[in-house]
């Protein structure tokens, strides 16, 4: 995972395959192969995203497991 401070972008390379097309979901850009395999995920406005994740991690309910396995 890489963070570019100038462009405020996080990029996560998942595979080395050629990129065929992209799908955008708000600040998320997912680059896909010809077979629709995710190759690269980019997060725009990364500092805003990181701030939201930090806030979420501090929530007490987020720290508890959803299911207990015995």
N, CA, C and O atoms as a Tripos MOL2 file, in Angstrom:
@<TRIPOS>MOLECULE
protein
  280   279    70     0     0
PROTEIN
NO_CHARGES

@<TRIPOS>ATOM
      1 N           0.8570   -1.1590    0.0000 N.3       1 UNK1
      2 CA          0.0000    0.0000    0.0000 C.3       1 UNK1
      3 C           0.9090    1.2290    0.0000 C.2       1 UNK1
      4 O           1.9060    1.2820    0.7200 O.2       1 UNK1
      5 N           0.5490    2.2010   -0.8100 N.am      2 UNK2
      6 CA          1.3110    3.4430   -0.9000 C.3       2 UNK2
      7 C           0.3970    4.6280   -0.6500 C.2       2 UNK2
      8 O          -0.7810    4.6120   -1.0060 O.2       2 UNK2
      9 N           0.9630    5.6620   -0.0270 N.am      3 UNK3
     10 CA          0.2360    6.9130    0.1790 C.3       3 UNK3
     11 C           1.0320    8.0280   -0.4630 C.2       3 UNK3
     12 O           2.2000    8.2310   -0.1320 O.2       3 UNK3
     13 N           0.4130    8.7510   -1.3770 N.am      4 UNK4
     14 CA          1.0350    9.9050   -2.0340 C.3       4 UNK4
     15 C           0.4790   11.1600   -1.3760 C.2       4 UNK4
     16 O          -0.6830   11.5160   -1.5730 O.2       4 UNK4
     17 N           1.3180   11.8210   -0.5970 N.am      5 UNK5
     18 CA          0.8660   12.9830    0.1680 C.3       5 UNK5
     19 C           0.4670   14.1450   -0.7360 C.2       5 UNK5
     20 O          -0.4650   14.8840   -0.4170 O.2       5 UNK5
     21 N           1.1650   14.3150   -1.8670 N.am      6 UNK6
     22 CA          0.8480   15.4210   -2.7830 C.3       6 UNK6
     23 C          -0.5330   15.2790   -3.4030 C.2       6 UNK6
     24 O          -1.2870   16.2490   -3.4860 O.2       6 UNK6
     25 N          -0.8610   14.0730   -3.8340 N.am      7 UNK7
     26 CA         -2.1660   13.8580   -4.4690 C.3       7 UNK7
     27 C          -3.2180   13.3600   -3.4780 C.2       7 UNK7
     28 O          -4.3830   13.1840   -3.8360 O.2       7 UNK7
     29 N          -2.7910   13.1310   -2.2080 N.am      8 UNK8
     30 CA         -3.6950   12.6590   -1.1590 C.3       8 UNK8
     31 C          -4.4110   11.3830   -1.6110 C.2       8 UNK8
     32 O          -5.6370   11.2860   -1.5690 O.2       8 UNK8
     33 N          -3.6010   10.4070   -2.0440 N.am      9 UNK9
     34 CA         -4.1030    9.1900   -2.6770 C.3       9 UNK9
     35 C          -3.4620    7.9600   -2.0440 C.2       9 UNK9
     36 O          -2.2460    7.9090   -1.8640 O.2       9 UNK9
     37 N          -4.2800    6.9790   -1.7100 N.am     10 UNK10
     38 CA         -3.7820    5.6710   -1.2860 C.3      10 UNK10
     39 C          -3.9560    4.7290   -2.4630 C.2      10 UNK10
     40 O          -5.0110    4.7110   -3.0960 O.2      10 UNK10
     41 N          -2.9230    3.9460   -2.7610 N.am     11 UNK11
     42 CA         -3.0480    2.9350   -3.8110 C.3      11 UNK11
     43 C          -2.6180    1.5850   -3.2490 C.2      11 UNK11
     44 O          -1.6250    1.4730   -2.5300 O.2      11 UNK11
     45 N          -3.3840    0.5830   -3.5940 N.am     12 UNK12
     46 CA         -3.1390   -0.7700   -3.1270 C.3      12 UNK12
     47 C          -3.1160   -1.6940   -4.3370 C.2      12 UNK12
     48 O          -4.1490   -1.9610   -4.9510 O.2      12 UNK12
     49 N          -1.9220   -2.1790   -4.6700 N.am     13 UNK13
     50 CA         -1.7810   -3.0780   -5.8190 C.3      13 UNK13
     51 C          -2.0510   -4.5060   -5.3690 C.2      13 UNK13
     52 O          -1.4150   -5.0060   -4.4420 O.2      13 UNK13
     53 N          -2.9960   -5.1550   -6.0310 N.am     14 UNK14
     54 CA         -3.3950   -6.5110   -5.6760 C.3      14 UNK14
     55 C          -2.8080   -7.5620   -6.6050 C.2      14 UNK14
     56 O          -2.6240   -8.7120   -6.2070 O.2      14 UNK14
     57 N          -2.5140   -7.1730   -7.8400 N.am     15 UNK15
     58 CA         -1.9760   -8.1050   -8.8320 C.3      15 UNK15
     59 C          -1.2050   -7.3260   -9.8890 C.2      15 UNK15
     60 O          -1.3010   -6.1010   -9.9600 O.2      15 UNK15
     61 N          -0.4500   -8.0350  -10.6990 N.am     16 UNK16
     62 CA          0.3650   -7.4070  -11.7430 C.3      16 UNK16
     63 C          -0.2690   -7.5120  -13.1300 C.2      16 UNK16
     64 O           0.3340   -7.0880  -14.1160 O.2      16 UNK16
     65 N          -1.4650   -8.0650  -13.2150 N.am     17 UNK17
     66 CA         -2.1300   -8.2410  -14.5050 C.3      17 UNK17
     67 C          -2.3870   -6.8980  -15.1800 C.2      17 UNK17
     68 O          -2.4450   -5.8700  -14.5050 O.2      17 UNK17
     69 N          -2.5400   -6.8930  -16.4950 N.am     18 UNK18
     70 CA         -2.8850   -5.6470  -17.2010 C.3      18 UNK18
     71 C          -4.2730   -5.1470  -16.7910 C.2      18 UNK18
     72 O          -5.1920   -5.9350  -16.5670 O.2      18 UNK18
     73 N          -4.4020   -3.8420  -16.7010 N.am     19 UNK19
     74 CA         -5.6830   -3.2180  -16.3680 C.3      19 UNK19
     75 C          -6.4990   -3.0590  -17.6420 C.2      19 UNK19
     76 O          -6.0110   -2.5360  -18.6440 O.2      19 UNK19
     77 N          -7.7460   -3.5150  -17.5920 N.am     20 UNK20
     78 CA         -8.6280   -3.4430  -18.7480 C.3      20 UNK20
     79 C          -9.6580   -2.3270  -18.6210 C.2      20 UNK20
     80 O          -9.9580   -1.6440  -19.6000 O.2      20 UNK20
     81 N         -10.2010   -2.1410  -17.4210 N.am     21 UNK21
     82 CA        -11.1810   -1.0750  -17.2040 C.3      21 UNK21
     83 C         -11.2520   -0.7200  -15.7230 C.2      21 UNK21
     84 O         -10.6780   -1.4120  -14.8820 O.2      21 UNK21
     85 N         -11.9580    0.3570  -15.4120 N.am     22 UNK22
     86 CA        -12.0730    0.8110  -14.0290 C.3      22 UNK22
     87 C         -13.5370    1.0240  -13.6490 C.2      22 UNK22
     88 O         -14.3990    1.2740  -14.4910 O.2      22 UNK22
     89 N         -13.7720    0.9150  -12.3620 N.am     23 UNK23
     90 CA        -15.0850    1.2030  -11.7910 C.3      23 UNK23
     91 C         -14.8610    2.2270  -10.6840 C.2      23 UNK23
     92 O         -13.9270    2.1010   -9.8920 O.2      23 UNK23
     93 N         -15.7170    3.2380  -10.6340 N.am     24 UNK24
     94 CA        -15.6080    4.2610   -9.5990 C.3      24 UNK24
     95 C         -16.7910    4.1700   -8.6470 C.2      24 UNK24
     96 O         -17.9420    4.0660   -9.0720 O.2      24 UNK24
     97 N         -16.4900    4.2120   -7.3540 N.am     25 UNK25
     98 CA        -17.4890    4.2510   -6.2860 C.3      25 UNK25
     99 C         -17.1190    5.4110   -5.3730 C.2      25 UNK25
    100 O         -16.3720    5.2260   -4.4120 O.2      25 UNK25
    101 N         -17.6240    6.5870   -5.6550 N.am     26 UNK26
    102 CA        -17.2670    7.7560   -4.8510 C.3      26 UNK26
    103 C         -15.7770    8.0110   -4.9180 C.2      26 UNK26
    104 O         -15.2390    8.2650   -5.9960 O.2      26 UNK26
    105 N         -15.0990    7.9480   -3.7750 N.am     27 UNK27
    106 CA        -13.6550    8.1860   -3.7210 C.3      27 UNK27
    107 C         -12.8320    6.9240   -3.9560 C.2      27 UNK27
    108 O         -11.6100    6.9570   -3.8100 O.2      27 UNK27
    109 N         -13.4670    5.8230   -4.3140 N.am     28 UNK28
    110 CA        -12.7590    4.5740   -4.5800 C.3      28 UNK28
    111 C         -12.7420    4.3100   -6.0820 C.2      28 UNK28
    112 O         -13.7710    4.3950   -6.7530 O.2      28 UNK28
    113 N         -11.5590    3.9900   -6.5960 N.am     29 UNK29
    114 CA        -11.4130    3.6040   -7.9970 C.3      29 UNK29
    115 C         -10.8230    2.1990   -8.0090 C.2      29 UNK29
    116 O          -9.7530    1.9630   -7.4490 O.2      29 UNK29
    117 N         -11.5200    1.2780   -8.6450 N.am     30 UNK30
    118 CA        -11.0650   -0.1080   -8.7140 C.3      30 UNK30
    119 C         -10.7200   -0.4220  -10.1570 C.2      30 UNK30
    120 O         -11.5640   -0.3320  -11.0480 O.2      30 UNK30
    121 N          -9.4710   -0.7910  -10.3720 N.am     31 UNK31
    122 CA         -8.9780   -1.1450  -11.7010 C.3      31 UNK31
    123 C          -9.0800   -2.6620  -11.8420 C.2      31 UNK31
    124 O          -8.6070   -3.4080  -10.9850 O.2      31 UNK31
    125 N          -9.7000   -3.1060  -12.9280 N.am     32 UNK32
    126 CA         -9.9750   -4.5280  -13.1330 C.3      32 UNK32
    127 C          -9.2700   -5.0720  -14.3710 C.2      32 UNK32
    128 O          -8.9830   -4.3420  -15.3200 O.2      32 UNK32
    129 N          -9.0000   -6.3770  -14.3340 N.am     33 UNK33
    130 CA         -8.4530   -7.0630  -15.5040 C.3      33 UNK33
    131 C          -9.5870   -7.3730  -16.4770 C.2      33 UNK33
    132 O         -10.7500   -7.0570  -16.2240 O.2      33 UNK33
    133 N          -9.2270   -7.9870  -17.5760 N.am     34 UNK34
    134 CA        -10.2210   -8.3950  -18.5710 C.3      34 UNK34
    135 C         -11.2330   -9.3760  -17.9780 C.2      34 UNK34
    136 O         -12.3950   -9.4030  -18.3840 O.2      34 UNK34
    137 N         -10.7790  -10.1840  -17.0100 N.am     35 UNK35
    138 CA        -11.6590  -11.1700  -16.3640 C.3      35 UNK35
    139 C         -12.3410  -10.6060  -15.1090 C.2      35 UNK35
    140 O         -12.9180  -11.3540  -14.3190 O.2      35 UNK35
    141 N         -12.2690   -9.2880  -14.9350 N.am     36 UNK36
    142 CA        -12.8850   -8.5610  -13.8100 C.3      36 UNK36
    143 C         -12.2200   -8.8400  -12.4650 C.2      36 UNK36
    144 O         -12.8340   -8.6550  -11.4140 O.2      36 UNK36
    145 N         -10.9790   -9.2790  -12.4980 N.am     37 UNK37
    146 CA        -10.1940   -9.4810  -11.2810 C.3      37 UNK37
    147 C          -9.6600   -8.1190  -10.8210 C.2      37 UNK37
    148 O          -9.1010   -7.3880  -11.6390 O.2      37 UNK37
    149 N          -9.8120   -7.7500   -9.5380 N.am     38 UNK38
    150 CA         -9.2720   -6.4710   -9.0660 C.3      38 UNK38
    151 C          -7.7420   -6.4580   -9.1450 C.2      38 UNK38
    152 O          -7.0780   -7.3710   -8.6540 O.2      38 UNK38
    153 N          -7.1990   -5.4210   -9.7640 N.am     39 UNK39
    154 CA         -5.7590   -5.2870   -9.9390 C.3      39 UNK39
    155 C          -5.1980   -4.1970   -9.0290 C.2      39 UNK39
    156 O          -4.1520   -4.3740   -8.4050 O.2      39 UNK39
    157 N          -5.8980   -3.0790   -8.9630 N.am     40 UNK40
    158 CA         -5.4270   -1.9210   -8.2030 C.3      40 UNK40
    159 C          -6.6300   -1.2030   -7.6070 C.2      40 UNK40
    160 O          -7.6410   -1.0000   -8.2800 O.2      40 UNK40
    161 N          -6.5130   -0.8220   -6.3430 N.am     41 UNK41
    162 CA         -7.5450   -0.0100   -5.6920 C.3      41 UNK41
    163 C          -6.9160    1.3200   -5.3210 C.2      41 UNK41
    164 O          -5.8550    1.3640   -4.6980 O.2      41 UNK41
    165 N          -7.5760    2.4050   -5.7060 N.am     42 UNK42
    166 CA         -7.1140    3.7400   -5.3450 C.3      42 UNK42
    167 C          -8.1840    4.4080   -4.4910 C.2      42 UNK42
    168 O          -9.3790    4.2960   -4.7670 O.2      42 UNK42
    169 N          -7.7390    5.0990   -3.4570 N.am     43 UNK43
    170 CA         -8.6520    5.8380   -2.5870 C.3      43 UNK43
    171 C          -8.2890    7.3110   -2.6870 C.2      43 UNK43
    172 O          -7.2130    7.7300   -2.2610 O.2      43 UNK43
    173 N          -9.2080    8.0960   -3.2590 N.am     44 UNK44
    174 CA         -9.0170    9.5360   -3.3700 C.3      44 UNK44
    175 C          -9.3620   10.1830   -2.0300 C.2      44 UNK44
    176 O         -10.0700    9.5920   -1.2150 O.2      44 UNK44
    177 N          -8.8640   11.3860   -1.8070 N.am     45 UNK45
    178 CA         -9.1080   12.0850   -0.5300 C.3      45 UNK45
    179 C          -8.7440   11.1760    0.6440 C.2      45 UNK45
    180 O          -9.5170   11.0190    1.5900 O.2      45 UNK45
    181 N          -7.5590   10.5840    0.5640 N.am     46 UNK46
    182 CA         -7.1330    9.5640    1.5150 C.3      46 UNK46
    183 C          -7.1060   10.0550    2.9590 C.2      46 UNK46
    184 O          -7.4580    9.2970    3.8630 O.2      46 UNK46
    185 N          -6.7030   11.2920    3.1990 N.am     47 UNK47
    186 CA         -6.6330   11.7740    4.5810 C.3      47 UNK47
    187 C          -8.0180   11.7900    5.2210 C.2      47 UNK47
    188 O          -8.1530   11.5100    6.4120 O.2      47 UNK47
    189 N          -9.0320   12.1110    4.4540 N.am     48 UNK48
    190 CA        -10.4140   12.0930    4.9440 C.3      48 UNK48
    191 C         -10.8250   10.6510    5.2730 C.2      48 UNK48
    192 O         -11.4550   10.3980    6.3000 O.2      48 UNK48
    193 N         -10.4660    9.7140    4.3960 N.am     49 UNK49
    194 CA        -10.7730    8.2980    4.6010 C.3      49 UNK49
    195 C         -10.0760    7.7710    5.8560 C.2      49 UNK49
    196 O         -10.6930    7.0720    6.6590 O.2      49 UNK49
    197 N          -8.7960    8.1010    6.0280 N.am     50 UNK50
    198 CA         -8.0320    7.6470    7.1900 C.3      50 UNK50
    199 C          -8.6420    8.2120    8.4730 C.2      50 UNK50
    200 O          -8.7350    7.5120    9.4820 O.2      50 UNK50
    201 N          -9.0560    9.4730    8.4300 N.am     51 UNK51
    202 CA         -9.6990   10.0840    9.5920 C.3      51 UNK51
    203 C         -10.9710    9.3580    9.9820 C.2      51 UNK51
    204 O         -11.2340    9.1520   11.1670 O.2      51 UNK51
    205 N         -11.7620    8.9680    8.9930 N.am     52 UNK52
    206 CA        -12.9960    8.2270    9.2740 C.3      52 UNK52
    207 C         -12.6820    6.8500    9.8530 C.2      52 UNK52
    208 O         -13.3760    6.3850   10.7580 O.2      52 UNK52
    209 N         -11.6440    6.1980    9.3390 N.am     53 UNK53
    210 CA        -11.2670    4.8790    9.8490 C.3      53 UNK53
    211 C         -10.7700    4.9850   11.2860 C.2      53 UNK53
    212 O         -11.1010    4.1360   12.1130 O.2      53 UNK53
    213 N          -9.9810    6.0140   11.5970 N.am     54 UNK54
    214 CA         -9.5070    6.2160   12.9670 C.3      54 UNK54
    215 C         -10.6780    6.4290   13.9180 C.2      54 UNK54
    216 O         -10.6920    5.8850   15.0230 O.2      54 UNK54
    217 N         -11.6510    7.2130   13.4940 N.am     55 UNK55
    218 CA        -12.8340    7.4670   14.3160 C.3      55 UNK55
    219 C         -13.6070    6.1680   14.5410 C.2      55 UNK55
    220 O         -14.0820    5.9090   15.6470 O.2      55 UNK55
    221 N         -13.7320    5.3590   13.5030 N.am     56 UNK56
    222 CA        -14.4450    4.0920   13.5950 C.3      56 UNK56
    223 C         -13.7360    3.1290   14.5450 C.2      56 UNK56
    224 O         -14.3900    2.4300   15.3190 O.2      56 UNK56
    225 N         -12.4010    3.0880   14.4910 N.am     57 UNK57
    226 CA        -11.6350    2.1920   15.3590 C.3      57 UNK57
    227 C         -11.8030    2.5450   16.8320 C.2      57 UNK57
    228 O         -11.6780    1.6720   17.6920 O.2      57 UNK57
    229 N         -12.0860    3.8110   17.1360 N.am     58 UNK58
    230 CA        -12.2460    4.2410   18.5260 C.3      58 UNK58
    231 C         -13.6080    3.8750   19.1050 C.2      58 UNK58
    232 O         -13.7870    3.9160   20.3220 O.2      58 UNK58
    233 N         -14.5550    3.5250   18.2710 N.am     59 UNK59
    234 CA        -15.8800    3.1540   18.7630 C.3      59 UNK59
    235 C         -15.8040    1.8280   19.5090 C.2      59 UNK59
    236 O         -15.2430    0.8580   19.0000 O.2      59 UNK59
    237 N         -16.3550    1.7850   20.6920 N.am     60 UNK60
    238 CA        -16.3030    0.5780   21.5210 C.3      60 UNK60
    239 C         -16.9820   -0.6060   20.8380 C.2      60 UNK60
    240 O         -16.4910   -1.7320   20.9220 O.2      60 UNK60
    241 N         -18.1020   -0.3650   20.1660 N.am     61 UNK61
    242 CA        -18.8220   -1.4600   19.5130 C.3      61 UNK61
    243 C         -18.0430   -2.0480   18.3410 C.2      61 UNK61
    244 O         -18.2480   -3.2050   17.9750 O.2      61 UNK61
    245 N         -17.1500   -1.2570   17.7510 N.am     62 UNK62
    246 CA        -16.3460   -1.7400   16.6270 C.3      62 UNK62
    247 C         -15.2770   -2.7140   17.1060 C.2      62 UNK62
    248 O         -14.8180   -3.5560   16.3350 O.2      62 UNK62
    249 N         -14.8780   -2.6080   18.3660 N.am     63 UNK63
    250 CA        -13.8120   -3.4520   18.9100 C.3      63 UNK63
    251 C         -14.3000   -4.8460   19.2840 C.2      63 UNK63
    252 O         -13.4980   -5.7670   19.4380 O.2      63 UNK63
    253 N         -15.6210   -5.0030   19.4310 N.am     64 UNK64
    254 CA        -16.1720   -6.2930   19.8330 C.3      64 UNK64
    255 C         -16.4240   -7.1630   18.6020 C.2      64 UNK64
    256 O         -16.8600   -6.6570   17.5680 O.2      64 UNK64
    257 N         -16.1540   -8.4710   18.7040 N.am     65 UNK65
    258 CA        -16.4440   -9.3590   17.5650 C.3      65 UNK65
    259 C         -17.9470   -9.4660   17.3260 C.2      65 UNK65
    260 O         -18.7450   -9.3990   18.2600 O.2      65 UNK65
    261 N         -18.3100   -9.6300   16.0780 N.am     66 UNK66
    262 CA        -19.7220   -9.7860   15.7350 C.3      66 UNK66
    263 C         -20.2610  -11.1340   16.1850 C.2      66 UNK66
    264 O         -21.4200  -11.2520   16.5830 O.2      66 UNK66
    265 N         -19.4020  -12.1550   16.1170 N.am     67 UNK67
    266 CA        -19.8230  -13.5140   16.4560 C.3      67 UNK67
    267 C         -18.7480  -14.1480   17.3230 C.2      67 UNK67
    268 O         -17.5570  -14.0410   17.0290 O.2      67 UNK67
    269 N         -19.1640  -14.7920   18.3690 N.am     68 UNK68
    270 CA        -18.2460  -15.5530   19.2150 C.3      68 UNK68
    271 C         -18.2500  -17.0020   18.7370 C.2      68 UNK68
    272 O         -19.3120  -17.6120   18.6170 O.2      68 UNK68
    273 N         -17.0840  -17.5480   18.4670 N.am     69 UNK69
    274 CA        -16.9750  -18.9460   18.0430 C.3      69 UNK69
    275 C         -16.4300  -19.7440   19.2150 C.2      69 UNK69
    276 O         -15.3680  -19.4320   19.7530 O.2      69 UNK69
    277 N         -17.1670  -20.7780   19.6050 N.am     70 UNK70
    278 CA        -16.7130  -21.5820   20.7510 C.3      70 UNK70
    279 C         -16.3320  -22.9740   20.3330 C.2      70 UNK70
    280 O         -15.9290  -23.7810   21.1710 O.2      70 UNK70
@<TRIPOS>BOND
     1     1     2 1
     2     2     3 1
     3     3     4 2
     4     3     5 am
     5     5     6 1
     6     6     7 1
     7     7     8 2
     8     7     9 am
     9     9    10 1
    10    10    11 1
    11    11    12 2
    12    11    13 am
    13    13    14 1
    14    14    15 1
    15    15    16 2
    16    15    17 am
    17    17    18 1
    18    18    19 1
    19    19    20 2
    20    19    21 am
    21    21    22 1
    22    22    23 1
    23    23    24 2
    24    23    25 am
    25    25    26 1
    26    26    27 1
    27    27    28 2
    28    27    29 am
    29    29    30 1
    30    30    31 1
    31    31    32 2
    32    31    33 am
    33    33    34 1
    34    34    35 1
    35    35    36 2
    36    35    37 am
    37    37    38 1
    38    38    39 1
    39    39    40 2
    40    39    41 am
    41    41    42 1
    42    42    43 1
    43    43    44 2
    44    43    45 am
    45    45    46 1
    46    46    47 1
    47    47    48 2
    48    47    49 am
    49    49    50 1
    50    50    51 1
    51    51    52 2
    52    51    53 am
    53    53    54 1
    54    54    55 1
    55    55    56 2
    56    55    57 am
    57    57    58 1
    58    58    59 1
    59    59    60 2
    60    59    61 am
    61    61    62 1
    62    62    63 1
    63    63    64 2
    64    63    65 am
    65    65    66 1
    66    66    67 1
    67    67    68 2
    68    67    69 am
    69    69    70 1
    70    70    71 1
    71    71    72 2
    72    71    73 am
    73    73    74 1
    74    74    75 1
    75    75    76 2
    76    75    77 am
    77    77    78 1
    78    78    79 1
    79    79    80 2
    80    79    81 am
    81    81    82 1
    82    82    83 1
    83    83    84 2
    84    83    85 am
    85    85    86 1
    86    86    87 1
    87    87    88 2
    88    87    89 am
    89    89    90 1
    90    90    91 1
    91    91    92 2
    92    91    93 am
    93    93    94 1
    94    94    95 1
    95    95    96 2
    96    95    97 am
    97    97    98 1
    98    98    99 1
    99    99   100 2
   100    99   101 am
   101   101   102 1
   102   102   103 1
   103   103   104 2
   104   103   105 am
   105   105   106 1
   106   106   107 1
   107   107   108 2
   108   107   109 am
   109   109   110 1
   110   110   111 1
   111   111   112 2
   112   111   113 am
   113   113   114 1
   114   114   115 1
   115   115   116 2
   116   115   117 am
   117   117   118 1
   118   118   119 1
   119   119   120 2
   120   119   121 am
   121   121   122 1
   122   122   123 1
   123   123   124 2
   124   123   125 am
   125   125   126 1
   126   126   127 1
   127   127   128 2
   128   127   129 am
   129   129   130 1
   130   130   131 1
   131   131   132 2
   132   131   133 am
   133   133   134 1
   134   134   135 1
   135   135   136 2
   136   135   137 am
   137   137   138 1
   138   138   139 1
   139   139   140 2
   140   139   141 am
   141   141   142 1
   142   142   143 1
   143   143   144 2
   144   143   145 am
   145   145   146 1
   146   146   147 1
   147   147   148 2
   148   147   149 am
   149   149   150 1
   150   150   151 1
   151   151   152 2
   152   151   153 am
   153   153   154 1
   154   154   155 1
   155   155   156 2
   156   155   157 am
   157   157   158 1
   158   158   159 1
   159   159   160 2
   160   159   161 am
   161   161   162 1
   162   162   163 1
   163   163   164 2
   164   163   165 am
   165   165   166 1
   166   166   167 1
   167   167   168 2
   168   167   169 am
   169   169   170 1
   170   170   171 1
   171   171   172 2
   172   171   173 am
   173   173   174 1
   174   174   175 1
   175   175   176 2
   176   175   177 am
   177   177   178 1
   178   178   179 1
   179   179   180 2
   180   179   181 am
   181   181   182 1
   182   182   183 1
   183   183   184 2
   184   183   185 am
   185   185   186 1
   186   186   187 1
   187   187   188 2
   188   187   189 am
   189   189   190 1
   190   190   191 1
   191   191   192 2
   192   191   193 am
   193   193   194 1
   194   194   195 1
   195   195   196 2
   196   195   197 am
   197   197   198 1
   198   198   199 1
   199   199   200 2
   200   199   201 am
   201   201   202 1
   202   202   203 1
   203   203   204 2
   204   203   205 am
   205   205   206 1
   206   206   207 1
   207   207   208 2
   208   207   209 am
   209   209   210 1
   210   210   211 1
   211   211   212 2
   212   211   213 am
   213   213   214 1
   214   214   215 1
   215   215   216 2
   216   215   217 am
   217   217   218 1
   218   218   219 1
   219   219   220 2
   220   219   221 am
   221   221   222 1
   222   222   223 1
   223   223   224 2
   224   223   225 am
   225   225   226 1
   226   226   227 1
   227   227   228 2
   228   227   229 am
   229   229   230 1
   230   230   231 1
   231   231   232 2
   232   231   233 am
   233   233   234 1
   234   234   235 1
   235   235   236 2
   236   235   237 am
   237   237   238 1
   238   238   239 1
   239   239   240 2
   240   239   241 am
   241   241   242 1
   242   242   243 1
   243   243   244 2
   244   243   245 am
   245   245   246 1
   246   246   247 1
   247   247   248 2
   248   247   249 am
   249   249   250 1
   250   250   251 1
   251   251   252 2
   252   251   253 am
   253   253   254 1
   254   254   255 1
   255   255   256 2
   256   255   257 am
   257   257   258 1
   258   258   259 1
   259   259   260 2
   260   259   261 am
   261   261   262 1
   262   262   263 1
   263   263   264 2
   264   263   265 am
   265   265   266 1
   266   266   267 1
   267   267   268 2
   268   267   269 am
   269   269   270 1
   270   270   271 1
   271   271   272 2
   272   271   273 am
   273   273   274 1
   274   274   275 1
   275   275   276 2
   276   275   277 am
   277   277   278 1
   278   278   279 1
   279   279   280 2
@<TRIPOS>SUBSTRUCTURE
     1 UNK1         2 RESIDUE 1 A UNK
     2 UNK2         6 RESIDUE 1 A UNK
     3 UNK3        10 RESIDUE 1 A UNK
     4 UNK4        14 RESIDUE 1 A UNK
     5 UNK5        18 RESIDUE 1 A UNK
     6 UNK6        22 RESIDUE 1 A UNK
     7 UNK7        26 RESIDUE 1 A UNK
     8 UNK8        30 RESIDUE 1 A UNK
     9 UNK9        34 RESIDUE 1 A UNK
    10 UNK10       38 RESIDUE 1 A UNK
    11 UNK11       42 RESIDUE 1 A UNK
    12 UNK12       46 RESIDUE 1 A UNK
    13 UNK13       50 RESIDUE 1 A UNK
    14 UNK14       54 RESIDUE 1 A UNK
    15 UNK15       58 RESIDUE 1 A UNK
    16 UNK16       62 RESIDUE 1 A UNK
    17 UNK17       66 RESIDUE 1 A UNK
    18 UNK18       70 RESIDUE 1 A UNK
    19 UNK19       74 RESIDUE 1 A UNK
    20 UNK20       78 RESIDUE 1 A UNK
    21 UNK21       82 RESIDUE 1 A UNK
    22 UNK22       86 RESIDUE 1 A UNK
    23 UNK23       90 RESIDUE 1 A UNK
    24 UNK24       94 RESIDUE 1 A UNK
    25 UNK25       98 RESIDUE 1 A UNK
    26 UNK26      102 RESIDUE 1 A UNK
    27 UNK27      106 RESIDUE 1 A UNK
    28 UNK28      110 RESIDUE 1 A UNK
    29 UNK29      114 RESIDUE 1 A UNK
    30 UNK30      118 RESIDUE 1 A UNK
    31 UNK31      122 RESIDUE 1 A UNK
    32 UNK32      126 RESIDUE 1 A UNK
    33 UNK33      130 RESIDUE 1 A UNK
    34 UNK34      134 RESIDUE 1 A UNK
    35 UNK35      138 RESIDUE 1 A UNK
    36 UNK36      142 RESIDUE 1 A UNK
    37 UNK37      146 RESIDUE 1 A UNK
    38 UNK38      150 RESIDUE 1 A UNK
    39 UNK39      154 RESIDUE 1 A UNK
    40 UNK40      158 RESIDUE 1 A UNK
    41 UNK41      162 RESIDUE 1 A UNK
    42 UNK42      166 RESIDUE 1 A UNK
    43 UNK43      170 RESIDUE 1 A UNK
    44 UNK44      174 RESIDUE 1 A UNK
    45 UNK45      178 RESIDUE 1 A UNK
    46 UNK46      182 RESIDUE 1 A UNK
    47 UNK47      186 RESIDUE 1 A UNK
    48 UNK48      190 RESIDUE 1 A UNK
    49 UNK49      194 RESIDUE 1 A UNK
    50 UNK50      198 RESIDUE 1 A UNK
    51 UNK51      202 RESIDUE 1 A UNK
    52 UNK52      206 RESIDUE 1 A UNK
    53 UNK53      210 RESIDUE 1 A UNK
    54 UNK54      214 RESIDUE 1 A UNK
    55 UNK55      218 RESIDUE 1 A UNK
    56 UNK56      222 RESIDUE 1 A UNK
    57 UNK57      226 RESIDUE 1 A UNK
    58 UNK58      230 RESIDUE 1 A UNK
    59 UNK59      234 RESIDUE 1 A UNK
    60 UNK60      238 RESIDUE 1 A UNK
    61 UNK61      242 RESIDUE 1 A UNK
    62 UNK62      246 RESIDUE 1 A UNK
    63 UNK63      250 RESIDUE 1 A UNK
    64 UNK64      254 RESIDUE 1 A UNK
    65 UNK65      258 RESIDUE 1 A UNK
    66 UNK66      262 RESIDUE 1 A UNK
    67 UNK67      266 RESIDUE 1 A UNK
    68 UNK68      270 RESIDUE 1 A UNK
    69 UNK69      274 RESIDUE 1 A UNK
    70 UNK70      278 RESIDUE 1 A UNK
